[in-house]
């Protein structure tokens, strides 16, 4: 079975997954949904012949979860024969639709709606065969809460406002009734002024160099004297002006986000682990709050794409619980150390059991360093567990 990815344009750019040489595919009308919004899945069964007893279905899973040949059930599913006539031989190689929503509760099996607090924000859609194994897919999509969407819109508006302030400050925007051409004119004037200023500096430098050479009885070849500005030089000056504009804009954005910690890090030793394998992390915390007790910090595991805020981790360990504890640098005051999740550290863990139940939590995990209030400090560090029958 050969899998290839074909990108096509519909109303937006969507990913279409094709299998083999037939027309098997699965797509969604968009990538991002709001909680409780209906989700329409479009699919094509290709050359597969479906009968009422086939039990083919469309299933929705947590992001990066693997149906595991049918051993891992979907969060919610709809039997295809509930929405199409499976006795119709003309169902092959045609596009079909299934909708998950509050109006389809009578034909859905599982949990609806898909809540972020339970399943995270990332999901995969599959066509499943009669065993519940993946037949076509996955197609990746995301669900956000109304609050998140509002926060995203607010952040976008804030960035637009910052850009508008920068343009006005640099004469790139005139009054609301001015034509857009005036903005271009202002930008060109800035560039011309910068070029003129640099040419004046270069001319002055030439004269000074000549006086120095003459006064010291030195010789200078004509090739060593800078020539007049060329087209290439002008282009270079323009690039320098543009870089200055971008740097100024970036500086303003950084000023607005100056409450972020920039230098704390956390890494794990690999990105895939066996189901019962130990997982180790190395960390370095640059603490901008000296009053905090880092021994109250912890590393927590969450389902892939889960919201950390107000959500307890699946399992967690204190930050300085390793054999060597934490060490503090005398240079920059940063704190470093390591933490290992294993059967040997189970007694110090909070939350679920170890190893974690992959049927309950999925195989994709995000790890965070959390402060004593449960707020994220560093993360996510993404990794996956492999079920025992998959390696």
Secondary structure by P-SEA (a helix, b strand, c coil): cbbbbbbbbcccbbbbbbcccccccccccccccccccbbbbbbbccccccccccbbbbbbbccccccccccccccccccccccccccccccccbbbbbbbccccccccccccccccccccccbbbbbccccccccccccccccccaaaaaaaaaaaaaaaaaaaaaaaaacccccccccaaaaaaaaaaaaaaaaaaaaaaaaaaaaaaaaaaaaaccccccccccccccaaaaaaaaaaaaaaaaaaaaaaaaaaacccccccccccccccccccbbbbbbbccccccccccccccccccccccccccccccccccccccccccbbbbccccccccccccccccccccccccccccccccccbbbbbbcccccccccccccbbbbccccc
